[in-house]
Amino acid sequence: MPPLNRRLDLLRRLPRAQREAALLATIPVCGAGERDALVAEVLALGEGGGASGRRGSEGLIVSLARWWGVLSEPARGALVAALGERAPGVLDRLHASDDAADRAAAANLAIACLTLGGGSSAGIGNGLSIPVPPAVDAALARAAERFDEQRLHAVMDAIARTAHAHGPAVGRWLGDAEQPGHLALRAAARSLPSALARRRATSWLALPALRGVAREILLSPSSVDEQALALEQAHLLLARGRASALRAMGEGAGRVLAHEAGLTGVPLSARRGQVRWAGLLPLDGRERLDALASALSDPSPLVRFDAATALSALPADPEGDALLADFAFDADEPVALAAITTLADAGSPSRREAAAGAMRRLARSPHARVRRRAVEALAAWDPLDDRTLSDRFAGAAAARSAMARAPLEFLIALRREYASADAARRVRLLEVARRVGAVDRLEEELIAGVTGDDERVASKAALLLGRLGSSERARRAVVQAAGSAIARVRANAVEAFLRLGADEASVGGWARDDTPRVRASAVRHLLIGGPREHAVGLLAEMLGDPRPDHRVSALWAAERTRTLEVVNRVADLTRHDDDPRVQTRARRCARALLASMRRGWSGSGATIGASIAPVWPANGTGTESAGLSPWVWAALAVAFALLVGGVVSYLAWRDRRLHTPERRAFRALAWRLGLGRR
């Protein structure tokens, strides 16, 4: 017989239909050594031949799949690789056949797509949740529905392996409790390799068909390593009702967890998973606390943080609070902070009393944030009791109480605390001093703070120096801070300087400054006490500045001074400005100006009433009621008529002079704000 290559060369001279028929007829009867070459020839024939060949390749793959049982592993792999986008059509045609062998071939081909396909095989071999392709999912579901006819246990094995990432078709089959194949599926799940079953058991908790198997696997570990495989999947408990399935485990649920002695050699992910499992399993209080307490000695701060967080989610309990206090003394600051935050939020008096001792010790913790949290908690629990070591400077109420009891001691302690505090603490102490009226006792500290390196302290000190009245040293410090290169410090210093009384030259220079707050403060100062027309012109110029920050600051000045002359410009900004911040601030300013206009108009009637009341008799209209002669009453009537005429003339003049432009602007502004006609 000629060699195979010679016979294939002769075969290639035949028409395409004859070649296909000859190759497909030869594959089941040829030798195993020649079959792989013939399969490759059929697949190459399907890929070639232009569009018609590609259309016919689906039929060739269907024909090859019918001989799945005689194909070698390399031939099966080549067949699966050739499927590509043709997989749905091939699987549908095989399944639609009346021949049971064709339907079995569809199932085998679907399984091969999982085990031999490049992308999906990873999802079978390890814990990755790679979704099953839709065509394969549909084929597996159809094969599972016919399990009582075909008895393809390989289908159940494939579904058990991919149930954690099943598609919608298999999901419907799994959810149908009447399917006869569920018993075989559970048997297949129990026969999976132990390591794989451990990884899949947590996912199976969400599947009623496999939930019982999952519980058996989780509650019967044979070694710590097997326990670790399940503990590593704790993140899956947060999805698809798996936590609720845990609560149905009942007694013995603690067997899922590893003992403290066995946790030393397991990976970090398993140790963190143990904490999450301990928080969700149906354990009694003592057993749960023991499981979480085992994390105290864990070398990883992540495990200890998870345990502190899990304790915080449990109901309040004296033993749990004692364990939280142990975590609050942790060497890692985030762990200690997570624990003390829960203790500090204790609401019941009994719980606070039990935690007070730990809080006093935590007030001397090496971690700054833990110390601050403990001091704040003690101050909130009992701010008036000195025995609690509460912070007298934690808030205005505690500070006022301490100052009322012992003013001198309070001021001495305030200055001492300020000297040793960090920048954030100093800003807070300065605010407390402002609220209790003790700023004048910190003049030295404020002057030093203005020239210091910290921007927050310098800006706060510059603002408070303006409250020290006519102190020459404070004035010189403010003048020096007004020339600072830091915009925040400079703006606060200018505001303080204006409060102390700045010269006109300085104010005029600041009114054209490049810093928005400095410029707005100067314009506001001029609008209150300077030349009106000049100040309004500066404000209008600032409202038209191309820089959005300057326009926002100008709107602030217009709102604070109720400058009605710029109301039309404000109305334009509410609608036509490009910057949303400017539009928002313009609407706020416009509402304030509208309210000011309404208040001005409502006072007109009161003015007339106040003018008439002293003239008209209070106890009658007859001449005898006041005891005056008719000539006196005639003179009073003439005077009253002249007064009323003068008032009416004044109001008409005022309306022509002021109200008509205001009402026009008011109507325009109200329409722009969508308030309608007023």
C-alpha positions in Angstrom: 0.0 0.0 0.0 1.3 3.5 -0.8 2.4 5.6 2.1 -0.1 7.9 3.7 1.3 11.1 2.2 1.0 9.6 -1.3 -2.6 8.6 -0.7 -3.5 12.0 0.6 -1.9 13.6 -2.4 -4.1 11.5 -4.7 -7.1 12.3 -2.5 -6.6 16.0 -2.9 -7.1 15.7 -6.6 -10.7 14.7 -6.1 -13.6 17.2 -5.9 -14.3 18.6 -2.4 -17.5 16.6 -1.7 -15.7 13.3 -2.6 -12.7 14.2 -0.5 -14.9 14.9 2.5 -16.9 11.6 2.1 -13.7 9.6 1.7 -12.0 11.1 4.7 -15.0 10.8 7.0 -15.6 7.2 6.0 -11.9 6.3 6.6 -11.5 7.8 10.1 -13.4 5.2 12.1 -11.7 2.2 10.3 -8.1 3.3 9.9 -5.3 2.7 12.3 -4.6 4.8 15.3 -1.3 6.1 13.7 -3.1 7.4 10.6 -6.2 8.8 12.3 -4.6 12.0 13.6 -3.3 12.9 10.2 -6.8 12.3 8.6 -8.5 14.4 11.3 -6.0 17.2 10.6 -6.7 16.9 6.9 -10.5 17.2 7.5 -10.0 20.3 9.7 -7.8 21.9 7.1 -10.4 21.1 4.5 -13.0 22.9 6.6 -10.8 26.0 7.0 -10.0 26.3 3.3 -12.1 26.7 0.2 -13.3 30.2 0.8 -16.8 31.1 2.1 -18.4 27.9 1.0 -15.7 25.9 2.8 -16.1 27.8 6.0 -19.9 27.2 5.8 -19.2 23.5 5.4 -16.7 23.3 8.2 -19.4 23.2 10.8 -20.8 20.0 9.2 -17.3 18.5 9.1 -16.8 19.2 12.9 -20.2 17.6 13.6 -19.2 14.5 11.7 -15.9 14.3 13.4 -17.6 14.7 16.9 -19.7 11.6 16.1 -16.4 9.5 16.2 -15.3 11.1 19.5 -14.8 7.8 21.2 -12.1 6.7 18.7 -10.2 10.0 18.6 -6.9 10.4 20.4 -6.3 13.2 22.9 -4.3 15.3 20.3 -7.1 14.9 17.8 -9.7 15.9 20.3 -7.7 19.0 21.3 -7.4 20.0 17.6 -11.2 19.5 17.2 -12.0 21.7 20.2 -9.5 24.3 19.0 -11.2 24.4 15.6 -14.6 25.0 17.1 -14.2 28.7 17.9 -17.3 30.7 17.1 -18.9 27.6 15.6 -19.4 25.9 19.0 -23.1 27.0 19.5 -24.1 25.7 16.1 -22.2 22.4 16.4 -23.5 21.7 19.8 -27.1 22.5 18.8 -27.0 20.3 15.8 -25.6 17.4 17.8 -28.2 17.8 20.5 -31.1 18.1 18.1 -30.3 14.8 16.6 -32.5 11.8 17.4 -29.5 9.6 17.7 -28.5 9.1 21.3 -24.8 8.8 20.2 -25.0 12.3 18.7 -26.4 13.7 22.0 -23.6 12.0 23.9 -21.1 13.5 21.5 -22.5 16.9 22.2 -22.0 16.4 25.9 -18.5 15.0 25.4 -17.6 18.0 23.2 -18.9 20.4 25.8 -16.9 18.8 28.5 -13.8 18.9 26.2 -14.4 22.6 25.7 -13.9 23.0 29.5 -11.0 20.5 30.0 -9.1 21.1 26.8 -10.1 24.7 25.9 -7.3 27.2 26.8 -9.4 29.8 28.6 -11.9 27.7 30.5 -9.6 25.0 31.7 -8.1 27.3 34.3 -11.4 27.6 35.9 -11.6 23.8 36.4 -8.1 23.2 37.6 -7.9 25.8 40.4 -10.1 28.2 42.4 -10.6 30.8 39.7 -14.2 31.6 38.9 -14.0 31.9 35.1 -17.5 31.9 33.6 -18.5 28.9 31.5 -19.1 29.8 27.9 -22.8 30.1 27.0 -22.8 27.4 24.4 -21.1 25.0 26.7 -23.4 25.9 29.5 -26.5 25.2 27.4 -25.0 21.8 26.2 -24.2 20.7 29.8 -27.7 21.7 30.9 -29.3 19.7 28.1 -27.1 16.7 28.9 -27.9 16.9 32.6 -31.7 17.0 31.9 -31.3 13.7 29.9 -29.0 12.1 32.5 -31.6 9.3 33.2 -31.4 8.3 29.6 -27.7 8.6 28.8 -26.0 8.1 32.3 -23.1 10.3 31.3 -21.3 10.7 34.7 -18.6 12.8 33.0 -21.3 15.5 32.6 -22.0 15.5 36.4 -18.3 15.7 37.1 -18.0 18.7 34.8 -21.0 20.4 36.4 -19.6 19.7 39.9 -16.3 21.2 38.9 -17.8 24.3 37.3 -20.8 24.9 39.6 -19.0 27.8 41.3 -19.1 29.7 37.9 -22.1 28.1 36.3 -24.1 29.8 33.5 -27.8 30.5 33.5 -28.9 27.2 31.9 -27.0 25.0 34.4 -28.2 27.4 37.1 -31.8 26.7 36.2 -31.1 22.9 36.3 -29.4 23.2 39.7 -32.4 25.2 41.1 -34.9 22.6 40.0 -35.2 20.2 42.9 -37.1 17.6 40.8 -34.2 16.8 38.6 -33.2 13.2 38.9 -29.6 14.0 38.1 -29.0 15.8 41.4 -28.2 12.6 43.2 -25.5 11.8 40.7 -24.2 15.4 40.9 -23.8 15.1 44.7 -22.0 11.8 44.2 -19.7 13.5 41.6 -19.0 16.4 44.1 -18.1 13.9 46.8 -15.7 12.1 44.5 -13.8 15.3 43.5 -10.2 15.6 44.7 -10.2 16.7 48.3 -8.3 20.0 47.7 -10.6 21.0 44.9 -13.7 20.1 46.9 -12.5 22.2 49.8 -12.1 25.2 47.5 -15.5 24.7 46.0 -17.5 24.0 49.2 -18.0 27.7 50.1 -19.5 28.4 46.7 -21.7 25.4 46.9 -23.4 26.8 50.0 -25.5 29.0 47.7 -26.7 26.0 45.6 -29.5 24.0 47.2 -28.5 20.9 45.2 -25.0 20.9 46.7 -25.5 22.7 50.0 -25.6 19.4 52.0 -22.4 18.2 50.4 -20.8 21.6 51.2 -21.7 21.3 54.9 -20.3 17.7 55.0 -17.0 18.8 53.5 -16.6 21.9 55.7 -17.5 20.1 58.9 -15.2 17.1 58.4 -11.7 18.3 57.8 -8.9 15.8 57.9 -6.0 18.2 58.4 -5.2 21.8 59.1 -4.1 22.2 55.4 -7.6 21.2 54.3 -9.1 23.6 56.7 -7.0 26.3 55.3 -8.2 25.7 51.8 -11.8 26.4 53.0 -10.8 29.3 55.2 -9.2 31.0 52.3 -12.6 31.2 50.6 -14.1 33.3 53.3 -14.6 36.3 51.0 -17.2 34.3 49.1 -19.5 34.3 52.2 -20.5 37.9 51.5 -22.4 37.0 48.3 -25.5 35.2 47.2 -26.9 34.2 50.6 -24.0 32.0 51.6 -23.9 33.5 55.1 -27.5 32.5 55.7 -26.7 29.0 54.8 -24.0 29.0 57.4 -26.5 29.9 60.1 -28.3 26.7 59.3 -25.3 24.5 60.2 -26.3 24.3 63.9 -24.2 22.6 66.5 -20.6 21.7 65.5 -20.2 24.7 63.2 -16.9 25.5 65.1 -15.3 22.5 63.4 -14.8 24.7 60.3 -12.3 26.7 62.3 -8.7 25.7 62.9 -7.3 25.6 66.5 -5.0 28.4 67.5 -2.0 26.0 67.6 -2.6 25.0 64.0 -2.8 28.5 62.6 0.9 29.2 62.7 1.8 27.4 59.5 -1.2 28.4 57.3 -1.1 31.2 54.8 -2.1 34.8 55.7 -5.3 34.6 53.6 -6.4 31.5 55.6 -5.8 33.3 58.9 -7.8 36.3 57.8 -10.5 34.0 56.6 -10.7 32.3 60.0 -11.6 35.7 61.5 -14.4 36.2 58.9 -15.7 32.7 59.4 -15.7 33.2 63.2 -17.9 36.3 62.8 -20.5 34.6 60.6 -20.7 31.0 61.9 -23.6 30.1 64.3 -21.3 29.9 67.4 -22.2 30.7 71.0 -20.7 33.8 72.6 -17.8 32.1 74.4 -16.8 30.1 71.4 -16.9 33.1 69.0 -14.8 35.2 71.4 -12.2 32.5 71.8 -11.9 32.2 68.0 -11.4 36.0 67.7 -9.1 36.1 70.7 -6.7 33.8 69.0 -5.9 36.6 66.6 -4.3 38.6 69.4 -1.1 36.7 69.0 -1.1 36.7 65.2 2.1 38.3 63.8 0.1 40.0 61.0 -1.6 43.4 61.9 -4.1 42.7 59.1 -5.4 39.6 61.0 -5.6 41.6 64.2 -7.4 44.5 62.5 -9.9 42.1 61.0 -10.5 40.6 64.5 -11.0 44.0 66.1 -13.4 45.0 63.3 -15.4 41.7 63.7 -15.6 42.4 67.5 -17.0 45.8 66.8 -19.8 44.3 64.8 -21.0 42.1 67.6 -23.6 43.1 70.2 -22.4 44.8 73.3 -21.1 42.3 75.8 -18.8 42.8 78.9 -16.4 40.0 77.7 -16.4 41.4 74.2 -15.5 44.9 75.6 -12.7 43.4 77.6 -11.3 41.7 74.5 -11.7 45.0 72.6 -9.7 46.7 75.3 -6.9 44.1 74.7 -6.9 45.0 71.0 -6.9 48.7 71.9 -3.4 48.2 73.4 -2.1 46.7 70.2 1.3 47.8 68.9 -0.2 48.6 65.5 -2.0 52.0 65.6 -4.8 51.1 63.1 -5.7 48.0 65.1 -5.8 49.9 68.4 -7.8 52.7 66.8 -10.4 50.3 65.4 -10.9 48.8 68.9 -11.0 52.0 70.9 -13.4 53.6 68.4 -16.0 51.0 69.4 -15.4 51.4 73.1 -15.6 55.2 72.8 -19.0 54.9 71.2 -20.4 53.1 74.2 -23.9 54.5 75.0 -25.0 52.8 78.2 -23.7 54.1 81.5 -22.8 50.6 82.7 -20.8 49.9 79.7 -19.0 53.3 80.0 -18.3 52.6 83.7 -16.8 49.2 82.8 -14.6 50.7 80.1 -13.5 53.8 82.0 -10.4 52.1 83.5 -9.2 51.0 80.2 -9.8 54.4 78.7 -7.7 56.1 81.4 -4.8 53.8 80.6 -5.3 54.3 76.9 -5.1 58.1 77.5 -1.3 57.4 77.9 -1.1 55.1 74.8 2.0 55.5 72.6 -0.3 56.2 69.6 -1.3 59.8 69.3 -4.7 59.1 67.7 -5.5 56.5 70.3 -4.6 58.9 73.1 -6.8 61.7 71.5 -9.7 59.3 71.1 -9.5 58.1 74.7 -9.3 61.7 76.0 -12.2 62.7 73.9 -14.3 59.8 75.1 -13.5 60.5 78.8 -14.4 64.2 78.3 -17.7 63.2 76.6 -18.6 60.7 79.3 -18.0 63.1 82.2 -16.5 66.5 81.3 -17.0 67.9 84.8 -15.2 65.3 86.8 -11.5 65.9 87.2 -10.9 62.4 88.4 -11.6 61.1 84.9 -8.5 62.9 83.5 -10.9 64.4 80.9 -9.5 66.9 78.5 -10.6 70.4 79.6 -9.8 71.6 76.2 -11.9 69.0 74.2 -14.7 71.5 73.6 -16.2 74.8 74.6 -18.5 73.4 77.2 -15.8 71.6 79.1 -13.5 74.6 78.8 -16.0 77.0 80.1 -16.8 74.7 83.1 -13.1 74.4 83.9 -12.5 78.2 83.6 -15.5 79.0 85.8 -14.2 76.7 88.6 -10.6 77.9 88.5 -9.8 80.6 86.0 -6.1 81.0 86.8 -5.3 77.3 86.8 -7.2 76.9 83.5 -5.2 79.7 81.8 -1.9 78.2 83.1 -2.9 74.8 81.9 -4.0 76.2 78.5 -0.6 77.9 77.9 1.2 74.8 79.1 -0.8 72.5 76.8 -0.3 74.9 73.9 3.5 74.9 74.4 3.7 71.1 74.0 1.0 70.5 71.4 1.4 69.8 67.7 0.1 72.1 65.0 -3.4 70.6 64.7 -3.8 70.6 68.5 -2.7 74.2 68.7 -5.3 75.3 66.1 -7.9 73.6 68.2 -6.7 75.2 71.5 -6.8 78.7 69.8 -10.4 78.1 68.8 -11.3 77.0 72.4 -9.6 80.2 73.7 -11.6 82.3 71.3 -14.9 80.7 72.3 -14.2 81.2 76.1 -12.9 84.7 75.6 -9.3 84.0 76.6 -7.6 85.1 73.5 -6.0 88.2 75.2 -4.2 85.9 77.6 -2.4 84.2 74.6 -0.9 87.3 73.0 2.7 85.9 73.2 1.6 82.6 71.7 -0.3 84.3 68.9 2.6 86.6 68.0 5.0 83.6 67.9 2.5 81.6 65.9 2.1 84.3 63.2 5.9 84.1 62.5 6.0 80.3 62.8 6.5 77.7 60.1 3.0 76.0 60.2 0.5 77.6 57.8 -2.6 76.5 59.9 -1.3 78.0 63.1 -0.1 81.2 61.5 -3.4 81.9 59.7 -5.4 81.2 62.9 -3.1 83.4 65.0 -3.2 86.2 62.4 -7.0 86.2 62.5 -7.2 86.2 66.3 -4.7 89.0 66.7 -7.3 91.3 65.3 -9.3 90.7 68.4 -6.7 92.0 70.8 -7.8 95.6 70.4 -5.2 98.4 70.3 -2.2 96.4 71.4 0.8 97.8 69.5 2.6 94.5 69.4 -0.4 92.8 68.0 -0.8 95.5 65.4 2.9 95.2 64.3 2.5 91.4 64.1 -0.6 91.7 61.9 1.2 94.2 59.6 4.1 91.7 59.3 1.7 88.8 58.5 -0.1 91.0 55.9 3.0 90.7 53.8 3.2 86.9 54.0 3.7 84.9 50.9 1.2 82.4 52.0 -2.2 83.4 50.7 -4.2 81.9 53.6 -2.1 83.7 56.3 -2.1 86.9 54.3 -5.8 86.9 53.9 -6.5 86.4 57.6 -3.9 89.0 58.5 -5.5 91.6 56.2 -9.0 90.8 57.7 -7.6 91.4 61.2 -5.8 94.6 60.1 -9.0 96.0 58.6 -10.7 95.2 61.9 -8.0 97.1 63.8 -8.2 100.1 61.4 -6.0 100.2 58.3 -4.9 103.3 56.5 -6.5 104.2 53.2 -3.4 103.6 51.1 -3.2 100.0 52.3 -6.8 99.4 51.8 -6.7 100.8 48.2 -3.8 98.5 47.4 -5.5 95.4 48.8 -8.6 96.2 46.8 -6.7 95.3 43.7 -4.8 92.4 45.2 -4.3 89.1 43.4 -5.6 87.1 46.3 -9.4 86.8 46.2 -10.0 86.9 50.0 -7.7 89.9 50.5 -9.3 91.8 47.7 -12.9 91.0 48.8 -12.1 92.0 52.4 -10.7 95.4 51.3 -13.7 96.0 49.1 -16.1 95.1 51.9 -14.3 97.5 54.2 -14.7 100.3 51.7 -18.4 99.5 51.1 -19.0 99.8 54.9 -17.0 102.9 55.7 -15.4 104.3 52.5 -16.5 106.4 49.6 -19.6 104.7 48.3 -19.3 105.3 44.6 -15.6 104.3 44.5 -16.3 101.1 46.5 -19.2 100.1 44.3 -17.0 100.6 41.3 -14.4 98.3 42.7 -17.0 95.7 43.6 -18.4 95.8 40.0 -15.0 95.5 38.6 -14.3 92.5 40.8 -17.7 90.9 39.7 -16.5 91.1 36.1 -13.0 89.7 36.8 -12.2 86.8 34.5 -11.0 84.7 37.4 -13.8 82.6 39.0 -12.3 82.8 42.5 -12.4 86.6 42.4 -16.0 86.6 41.3 -17.0 84.3 44.1 -15.3 86.5 46.7 -16.9 89.6 45.2 -20.4 87.9 45.6 -19.5 87.3 49.2 -18.7 91.0 49.7 -22.0 92.0 48.0 -24.0 89.7 50.1 -22.4 90.8 53.4 -22.9 94.5 52.6 -26.3 94.3 50.8 -25.0 96.4 47.9 -28.1 96.8 45.8 -26.3 98.9 43.1 -24.8 95.6 41.6 -28.0 93.7 41.7 -28.3 93.6 37.8 -24.7 92.2 37.6 -25.5 89.5 40.2 -28.6 88.6 38.3 -26.5 88.1 35.1 -24.1 85.8 37.0 -26.9 83.5 38.2 -27.6 82.5 34.6 -24.8 83.3 32.3 -21.6 82.5 34.3 -19.6 79.5 33.0 -18.4 78.4 36.4 -20.9 76.4 38.5 -19.4 77.7 41.8 -20.0 81.3 40.7 -23.6 80.5 39.8 -24.3 78.8 43.1 -22.8 81.7 45.1 -24.6 84.2 42.8 -28.0 82.6 43.6 -27.3 82.8 47.3 -26.2 86.5 47.0 -29.3 87.3 44.9 -31.7 85.8 47.5 -30.0 87.9 50.2 -30.4 91.1 48.1 -34.1 90.2 47.4 -34.7 89.8 51.1 -33.1 93.1 51.8 -35.3 94.9 49.2 -38.4 93.4 50.7 -37.5 94.6 54.2 -36.8 98.1 52.8 -40.2 98.3 51.2 -42.2 96.9 54.1 -40.9 99.9 56.3 -42.7 102.6 54.2 -46.2 102.0 55.8 -44.6 102.1 59.3 -43.0 105.5 58.4 -46.4 107.1 57.6 -48.0 105.7 60.7 -45.2 106.9 62.9 -45.6 110.4 61.4 -49.4 110.6 61.9 -49.7 109.1 65.3 -48.5 112.0 67.4 -50.9 114.5 65.6 -54.3 112.7 65.7 -56.2 112.9 69.0 -56.2 109.7 70.8 -59.5 110.0 72.7 -62.1 111.5 70.4 -62.8 113.8 67.5 -64.8 116.7 69.2 -63.2 119.9 70.4 -64.4 119.3 73.9 -62.5 116.1 74.3 -59.1 117.8 74.4 -60.2 121.0 76.1 -58.9 123.3 73.3 -60.5 126.2 71.5 -61.8 125.7 67.8 -59.0 128.1 66.6 -56.4 125.8 68.0 -58.0 122.9 66.4 -58.1 124.7 63.0 -54.4 125.5 63.3 -53.7 121.9 64.1 -55.7 120.7 61.1 -53.8 123.0 58.8 -50.5 121.8 60.3 -51.6 118.2 59.9 -52.5 118.7 56.3 -49.2 120.3 55.6 -47.4 117.4 57.4 -49.3 114.8 55.4 -48.6 116.6 52.2 -44.9 116.8 53.1 -44.8 113.0 53.9 -46.5 112.1 50.6 -44.2 114.4 48.7 -41.2 112.8 50.4 -42.4 109.3 49.6 -43.0 110.3 46.0 -39.5 111.8 45.8 -38.0 108.7 47.5 -39.9 106.4 45.1 -38.6 108.4 42.1 -35.1 108.5 43.6 -34.7 105.0 44.9 -37.6 102.6 44.5 -38.2 102.6 40.8 -34.7 101.3 39.8 -34.8 98.9 42.7 -38.2 97.5 41.7 -37.0 97.1 38.1 -33.9 95.2 39.3 -36.0 93.3 41.8 -38.4 92.0 39.0 -35.5 91.1 36.8 -33.7 89.3 39.5 -36.8 87.5 40.7 -37.5 86.3 37.1 -33.9 85.1 36.7 -34.2 83.1 39.9 -37.5 81.6 38.8 -39.5 83.2 41.6 -42.0 84.9 39.2 -43.4 88.4 39.6 -43.4 89.8 43.2 
